[in-house]
Every structure is written in structure tokens, then in C-alpha cells.
């Protein structure tokens, strides 16, 4: 009897592992490759699980599978169990402060990798040299796609709209800043007094690609003040944008995360009009976090522990007038 119960429990774990991998991969063939099994073996595991639970777990649509409502519930229950068993040794060792193996995959855009992550990465690598850390240069939709497919443990970046299946935890904030060439008319005006959003409106802007959050923020703020703006150049990455502004190809609105003080630029604060920009952790709700992921998050939060001030209240609209992997290259744009 004992042998029969052990066999049953062992089969149940195999069934859940096969089910879990099919959900993650989207097809039985890909799941079979991951599990080093044949496709018929994985199919039989899924069929046995459906038979024992008396439910249908997937809707079959050709090679692709879609979870039924019952399948969704089972996946939420099975994921932490399968991950917990598969990573039992790592979790056990982590309880005693040991992280001597394993892998950590982090997704982040170029700017975040350059300006936010260097110190957390330096501390993590120094403390846990045996853990293989992989940085994936992704942003926006591509980063969320990898997160949902469990190809990365978490992402780090900035989010305006947070989907229901995603959790966003701000860690650090930065101020909005207008940057201009040294000899730009707005630079002269800034030396003499305040630069308004109306002053900025006539000049061509250099912005990141339109599918990223910076563009949406700029568009919203100008609309709130009944002003228009022109994008003369769309460029990927703050370093590229800063270089093109230095060359006199336009002006830009950035977060001061990317400003080191060594650029040949004039910096003009825009906190009167634009909100502070937060950067933080992007997590899939319900995902089991490995000990490596939890430790990296702890280190990152410690690095920026005192760097998250209260958000500034939104600026009122002026009366009578006038208000997130890799990043690509530059291309010309007309009016938005």
C-alpha cells in the first residue's frame, strides 16, 4: 500500500510539472524539449491529470493551447508547488545565507542598465560570484512578454500603466529636465529667468520611440496645457539623445537619471509641469521568486533605500493657454 501511494504521488508531481511546462511554453512540443521527454509522454501526463481531476485544462487550437478557467486555477496552485520542489535545494541553502549556484535573469532597458543597475549588480556579483547573472536588454512590450513567459525572473524599469497580472514596485525617482545645446535661445532665457512650457513648444524635440512611456508623458502634459509640440527626431537611448542635443539637432525632455554633469548641455528643471519619474521592480503576480531573485531585490532596495521621496502634486494647467529590452536607432518624425 505504501509503495502504491508513493508511486501515485510521484506521478502527480510529474503530471503537474508537465502541465506547468506546457503552460509556460505554449505547446506540447516545446514543453517536451524542455523536459527531455517525447511529445506523447507529455500528452499522456496532461490527459492523466485531466482524467483524475475530471476537468478539461486546455482548449486545443492546432499546435497552440489555451488554458480553460479550470486550467487557470490549477496553474495558480501548481506553479509555486512545482517551482518550490524544483528549487528546494537552492531555497534550503538560501535559508543559511548560501547562494553558491543557480541563475538569475533580469530584464531592463538600456537606460536602466546604464544608470540604475550598476551598483546593485556590482554588490550582487561581489557577494554571490557563483550565481550566473544574465541581463536582458528589453523594454516595454518585449520585456512584459519575457516576464509572462518566465524567461526572466523580473524586470526593472518605469511603468505608467500596470496590467492586472503585473506588479510594479517603485524603488527610486528622478526629476524631469529639459536639455538644450549650450548656445540655444532657451539656454539664454534660463539664465535670465524661468523657462515655461509655452517657451518650449515652438522648438523641435528629440524623444525616445513613440511606444515608450516618455512620449506619452510629454504628449499628455502638452495637451493639459493646450499646447502643441513637434518631434523632429526619434532616437533610442538617452546617450544617443544627449549626443544629438549636444550637436544642436534639437532639444529634449529627459529624466535626470541620465545626466552626469559632464555633458556639454544646459539643464533646465521642468518639475513645474512634469511629474517625477519612478523606476522600480516589475514582477508577474503570483510568480515564485528564486532565492537569487529575492536577494538581488533586497540589494537593490538597500541601494536606493532613501531615494524615493513623496511624489510631487500635479502642476495646475496654466490659465488662458495654454500637460517603459533593446532600444533602436534614430529616425525622422513629423508632428505627432
N, C-alpha and C positions, 0 to 999 in steps of 0.2 A: 504493500500500500504506500509506504514512504517513497519507494522508487517511482511509483506512478505519479505521485504528487510532484516530486522533483522534476520529472520529465515534463509534466504539464506546465509548471511554472517556467521552465527553461524555454519551452515552445512559445509561451505567451510573450516573453521578452523578445524572442526572435521575430514574432509577428509584429509587435509594436515597433521594433527597430526598422523592419521592412516598411511598415506603414509610414513611420516618421520620415524615412529617407525618400519615399515616393512623393510625399507632400513637398519636401524641400526641393526635389529635382524636377517635379512636374511630369515625369514619365517613368514608366517601369524600367525601360531600357537604361536610362541614366542612373536610376537607383541601383539597378543590378550591377552596373560598373563600379559604383561607389562601395557596394557591399561585397564585391568579388563573388557574386553569385550569378547563376543563369537567370534569364528572364522568367522561364517557367517556375523556378523556385520562388522568386519574389511574388509572382502572381498567386501561387498556391498559398503563400503566407497571408496575403491580403484576403483571399477567399475564405481561408480558415477563420480569420479574425471576424469577418462579416458573418459567417455562419454561427460562430459561437456567441456573438453579441446580438444576432438576429436583426442586423441593420445593413443598409447599403451605405458604404463610406465614400464612394466616388461616383460621379457621373462620367460615363465614358464618352469622350468626344474624339474619336480617332485615337491618335497616339497620346493626346493630352488628356489629363484627368483633372476634374474639378471637384472639390470637396462638397458633399451634401451637408445640410445642417448638423446631422449626427456626426459626420466626419469632422466638422469644425470643432465640436465639443470634445470628441476623442483626442484630437490633435492638441488642444489646450491642456488636457490631462496627461497625455503621453509625453509631450516634449520635455518637461522637467524631469520625468522619470528616466527616459532614455538618456538624456544628457547627463543626469546625475550618476547613473550606472557607468556610462562610458568614461566619465571623468572622475570616477570615485578615487583613484589613486592620487590624482592631482589635487582634488579637494581635501583629501586626508592630509597630504603633505603640507598644503597651504595652512591648515589649522595650526601647524607648528612653525609657521613662518618660512617654509621651504618652497621655493619655486625653482626647481632645478631642471625643468624641461617644459615642453609644450610650445604652443604657437599663439600669437596674438595678431589679429588683423584689424587695422584701423583705417577707416575711410575719411578723407579730408581733401578740401580744395587746396590749390597751390598757395593761396594767401595764408590759409590756416596752417599749413605745413611750414611755411617760411616764418610766420610771426607768432603763432600761438603755441605750437607744439615743441619747439626745440628744447626748452628747459624740462618739461615733463618727460620727453623722450630721453634726454641725457640722464636724468635721475633714474628712470626705469632701467635703462640699459646698464648703468653702473651697478644697480642693486641686483639685477637678475640677468646676468650675461648669458645664461644657458637658455633663456626663452627666446625663441625666434620671433622677432617683431617685424611685421610687414606693413608698410604704409602704402595705401592705395590712393592715387591722386584722382579723386572723383568728386563731383559736386551735384547738387540738385537732384533731378530725377534719376540719374545714374547711381548716385550714392544710395538713394532710397531703394532702388531696385536690388542692389547688392545686399543691403541690410535685410530686406524682406526674404531674400534667397539664402540668408545666413552665410553669405560669402565673406562678410566682415562681422566682427563682434559688435562694433558700434561705430558711429561716425562722429566727427567733431566739426562744427560749422555754425552758421547763423540761419535761423528759420523765422519766417513771418507767419506762415500758415502751417499748422501742425495737424496732419491726418490723424484719424481716430486710432489707428493701430500703431502710432508712433508717440514716443515720449521725448520731450525736449527739456533739458535742464540747463539754463544759462549758468555760465561759470565766470565770465568776465565781460565787461562792457567798454566801449570806446566811443569817443566823441566824433561827430561829423565835422568834416573840414573841407573847405574849398581850397584847391591848389591852383596856382597860376604861374606862368613864367615870371621871371624877375622884373621884366620891363612891361608887363601887361597893365592896361589902364586901371583894372580893378586893384592891382597891387598898389598903385599910386593912391587910389581912393581909400584903401585900407589904412595907409599910413596917415591919411588926413582925418579919417573918421570911420564910421561904420559902413559896411557894405550890406545892402539889402538884397532880398531875393529878386526884387524888380531890377536891380542893377545887374544881376547875373543873367537874367532872361535873354538879352539880345545875343549873348556870346555862345558859340558852339561848344557843346560838351563832349568829352571823351568818357564813355561809360563801358562797363563790362557787358557781355552779351545779354540780350533782352530777356532771356529765360531765367536769368538770375535775379535775386531779390533786390539788388541795388537799383536796377532800372525801375522796378515797381515802386520803390520808396520815393525816388526822385519824381516820378510821374504823379504820384498821389499828392506830394507836398506842393508841387506847382499847381495842380488842379485846385487844391484847397485855397490857394491864394489868387485864383483866377488869372494865372499867368501861363504862358506857353514856354517851351524850351525846344532847342534844336540839338540833335545828336549828330555831330559831324564825323565821328569816328567811333566804332565799336571795337574794343580790344579786350583780349583775355588776360587777366592777371594784373595786379596792382603795379608790379615792377614795370610792365610794358606801358601802362597808363602814365606812370610818373615820368618815364623817359620821353614819351611823346609830348607831355605837357612841358617838360624842360626844353624840348626842341621847338616850342612855340606853335604846335599844331592844334591847340585848344586848351580849355580849362577842364577841371574835373571836380566831382564831389566824392570824397573818399572817407573812410573812417581812419582815424589817426593811428590805428593798429599798424599801418604800413609806413609811417613816417619816422625816419630815424634821426632827422635833423641834419643829415649830411647832404640832402638833395639841394639842388640849385632851384629852389621853388619858394614862393611866398605862400604861407599858410594862413587862412582866414577862417576863424571859427564860425560855424553855422548852427550852433545849438539853439539859437532863437527860433529856427524853422524846422530843423530835422531832429528826430529822436536819437538818443544814444543807441548804438548798435551792439547787441549782445552776441556772444559766441559761446557755444556750450556743447553738451553731450546730446547726441541723437541716438535714441535706443528704440528697439522694437518692443512694444509692450508684451509682457509675458515671456520674453526670451530669457533662457538660463544664461547667466553671465559666468564665464570661467573665472577661476582664481586669478589668472593673468589679467583679464579684463577688469576685474574689481580692483586689483592693486594699482593698475595704471590710472583708473579713475580717481582713486584715493590720492595718488601722487599729483595728478593734475589739479584736483580741487585744493590740495595743500599749497601748490604753487600760486594759485590765484585767490587764496582764502580771503584776502582783504581788498580785492579788486572789483567787487560787484556792488556799486553804490545803488541807492534807490533811483528808479527811473525818473527822469525829468518829466514834469507835466507837459502835455502837448501845447505848442505855441498857438495863440489865437490867430485866426485869419485877419489879415490887415483890412481895415475898413475902406470901402470905396474902390478897391482894386484887388486889382489885385486891389497847398501843402502839396540760390543758398542753394575726382572725381577728378580728365584734365580740362583746363580752360584753353580755348582755341586762340588763334591769331587774330589779326585786325582785319576789318572790312569797312568800307564806306557805308554810311547810312544817311538817309534823308530825314525829314521831320518825322517824329514818332506818330 
